[in-house]
Amino acid sequence: MAQSEDIGGVAAEPSASLDWPKALRDAGLLALFTLGLSFPILAFRTRQDLTQGLVLDPRWGLVATVVAIAFFARLGWLVFGGALTRGAAAGAARVSRALAPVKPYAWIFRYIVLALLAAYPFLAVLFTGTGGALKWIDNFGIQILIYVMLGWGLNIVVGLAGLLDLGYVAFYAVGAYSTALLSTHFGFSFWICLPLAGIFAAFWGIMLGFPVLRLRGDYLAIVTLAFGEIIRLVIINWVELTNGASGISGIPRPTFFGLPFNASDEGFAAFFGLQFTPLHRLFFLFYLILALALLTNWVTVRLRRLPIGRAWEALREDEIACRSLGIDTVITKLTAFSIGAMFGGFAGAFFAARLGFISPKSFEFMESAVILSIVVLGGMGSQIGVAIAAIVMIGGTELLRELTWLKAVFGPSFDPTQYRMLLFGMAMVAMMVWRPRGLISNREPSIVLHEKRAIGGDMVKEGHG
Amino acid sequence: MDYFLQQLVNGLTLGSVYGLIAIGYTMVYGIIGMINFAHGDVFMLSVFIALIVFVLISSLVGGLAIALALIIVLVCAMALTALWSWAIERVAYRPLRGSFRLAPLISAIGMSIFLVNFVQLVQGPRNKSLPPIMDGGFVIPVGSGNITLAYKQILIILTTAVLLAAFWFVVQKTSLGRAQRACEQDRKMASLLGIDVDRTISLTFVMGAALAAVAGVLFMVQYGVVNFSDGFVPGIKAFTAAVLGGIGSLPGAVIGGLLIGLIEVFWSAYFSIDYKDVAAFSILAVTLIFMPSGLLGKPDVEKV
């Protein structure tokens, strides 16, 4: 079902008058093609039979559906596609015209968003009740904010310094594991572990950044991927220290100035004379990760104005010019790596303390790919773009869990969550094809000579470095 | 001595499979300078295709000679995997030609995620295993012990050698190969001279996928078990092989593949089996850092 839509969306020539025989032939060809693609892999499902080995269950009905969808999608696109694109373009132009008078007041919007974020847990309780709010704060609020924070942290490395890092999850893992080990072995509290996790992660950022200084572009990406996998494999295999694949449990939860969030007499609820509810901890965790994420953003925005931030952006644009102008590329790259890693470490510490349990499963390459895709889809270097991308990608895939009504359409065995990563992959490809520069590809220059104006994404050539 | 020789044979077998996959990476990198991240998953897909076609053939026509069945499976798998790879290139990479450099890499990562989850969805998350396809082998006495040369190991090494010779011929002697090498050197100039660059690039993807499908069939013969997640690690190792041999170089990819296979097998045999992937990843990192042009590659000249 999936690949047919992918192919159906490609390359339509705008045609004034429709050539029906040609369109039909075109759609028929695509249908034939889809049939070829789906022949063995979709048409037969392998099933392990205890007595006969492998047996095949034919599913020609599914193949017929997919081929029909491919045919009609392509035909529909050829018929209505041109009008649709024109309509969309006209609509976008109208929206941007309508927004033009509001533009100078965009700064107000920022405060509205902040206020909404601050009120989010209360709104969740208000609208969905206590039971529903647990899910909305935990699965949506906290989960998305973790990825926003990771995205902003990686944005320093990828978006500002232009160093493509495919192993960012390693620093997340370092943060999480240092918190877990320090707190379970030495009894350190979360508030001591948090800065330590950042320091350790930054240290690892320097350690891993040092050897890769000479590499650029996709070679750098692959080496960082290799480092990320090495760290994960060492965590899995060093069972004496990390407990291997079964992970570490019993990590103490963060406390509110020493007040634990439990039902005991010394707990948060008892101290303030409140009725105990698990919501208190979620509220606290939500505001904690919100604060950490905003800290990341604030530091990044500030750093961009410092000489080091300017050096990062110069490095991204042109490394050779940068070196010719006397910028120390070693220091510049290492600071980007270590500061980015530090925020990854903070996020890791939060992650470990939030669940109280970590295992190497949470730090697979897929996580790095997801974080990187958030940064790229958001438009590299754009803080607000990264936040929007995290909300869309993580929130969107979480929302799939809610689509239970689809069961009524596709039958009771239909499980929308299975399609989560499938759609994620498709969205990455589609976004790259549609907007390779990400959602927010315009950006304000950090430093200007005469007047301030946004620069189109095509004018900057990040990602070469 | 016999233990060493046995490991040598095993390493060469494994290395052949890596070498075949590595060619797909090296050809694509040579021609458009992108890491085809989804190539390992195309390999995994080809194992599934081979598996299904094999079961289909043996259930339709029982008692078919194993050699004939494997040839049919090989042809089907090569054709269908090539079709997939062509479609992937068409959908995910061609629209990005001329876009900024990281766009195709990210699109390829998206495609890789898509393929893994697509196969998981349509074929289920469990391991799929076949009964052993080819048993037995020669037992050669060496010194105090014996080494076993399984028939399937001979098949793997022979198939690899024959196909490499065939592809080497295509790249060196045919007009398609000339067009490929021309695009590798200068795409704009090649297109000015009347070479259909898009078609050449598509055919490069098709050739790489066909070789990955050969590796897939051999993988099925050798191990008989496949899982939807089996593409990532062989993919990375094959990429390591391509880099080690010098990316862009066909013989380099094979030599790199054999080296990676040997290192992996000897590492597991003499040191620690748990850390064999760490060894492969470390080789990748060390090669890229200290010897980015690999064994047979041309050094990358930077023009300002």
Interface residues (C-beta under 8 A of the other chain):
Chain A: A2 Q3 D6 I7 V10 A11 F33 G36 L37 F39 P40 I41 L42 F44 R45 T46 R47 Q48 G53 L54 V55 L56 L164 P211 V212 R214 L215 G217 D218 Y219 A221 I222 V223 L225 A226 F227 E229 I230 L233 V234 N237 I320 F365 M366 A369 L372 S373 V376 Q418 Y419 M421 L422 F424 G425 M426 A427 M428 V429 M431 M432 V433 P436 R437 K461 E462 G463 H464
Chain B: M34 I35 L45 F48 I49 L51 I52 V53 V55 L56 S59 C76 L80 L83 W84 A87 R90 V91 A92 P95 L96 S99 F100 R101 L102 A103 P104 L105 I106 S107 I109 G110 M111 S112 I113 F114 L115 V116 N117 F118 V119 L121 V122 Q123 G124 R126 N127 K128 S129 L130 P131 F232 I236 F239 V243 D274 Y275 D277 V278 F281 S282 L284 A285 L288 I289 P292 E302 V304
